[in-house]
């Protein structure tokens, strides 16, 4: 689920985190930034959302019959894509796939009492899907491109996100099955057959995402303790594929770091939410273009999920409309690595939850209605 938007602070990276920003990332690839007492002072960008012309419209794609809200999407190749969803916390859950870059979709799996929140596909035939079923975490795994699925139920109360460094090692984040511990990190080193609990990083109360930039370097991001209006955005780093984590470091605020996408070692775009009322689906961008020596605010709120390929970035989300009590989807484009943004033409009354840019000219975005009964998929090709 995505968060809200408000003011953002300039922040800094440690040297160890700079390496994490190398290489294109999946879907709404999620990494973060780390504070450094030796960094230079951050500078503020003077940007607006009208700096670029309005872009061409997205193309609405048909969903398989019976599929409702979608929560995450990823494309492990230029043609193969997967998406998952289901109403928050209840289900039914859906897993669907595309073999033509998102133009058409086929159902793979439906689970009546499960909710699927996220997935990671390090190979075209191997995917791990996470979510919740009957009060426990739910994991679905395929090794043959979705023809068959195996089900696992790690002893956690729910999982929100997952990242795989390979077809054997994956890290999932969510809620612990323990009233005294809110945040959980689960890890598998046998392709998902068994999952072990890993001690979460100190200082982070809620972990919203996990991303792995290499076979060993992974990041989790989220928020410090406190109400949404007053919490801080935080990040933690692992150098051993999620086996251990550094203490959480504050990178801004308020409300939490909800997404980051890095196109190379010099350019990263992050989205920090806010505690604003009825602004779910929006995030405030922060941008680095010098490997993290300085960070700058991007333009005004541009979404809650982001995907970047080289200097091309797309962000999606939605803004509450009181007259209809809906969150009409919005999309934004940056061609300078996340500093300047322009609105893209997308016509939907449904919030957009995630985006995956396959290349600098092709993207897929998904979402649906808050009630979960209706889903939506768009593709963009420039």
Secondary structure, DSSP 8 states (H G I E B T S, - for coil): --------------HHHHGGG-S---SS--------TTS---------TBSS--B---EEE---TT---EEEEE-SSSS-EEEEEESTTT--EEEEEESSTTSS-EEEEEETTEEEEEEE-SSSS-EEEEEEETTEEEEEEESSTTSS-EEE--SEEEEEEEEESSSS-EEEEEEEEETTEEEEEEEESSTTSS-EEE---TT-SEEEEEEESSSS-EEEEEE-SS-TTT-EEEEEEESSTTSS----EEEEESS-EEEEEESSSS-EEEEE----TT-TT--EEEEESSTTSS-EE-SS---SEEEEETTEEEEEEEEEETTTTEEEEEEEEESSSSSS-EEE----SSEEEEEEEEETTEEEEEEE-TTSS-EEEEEEE-
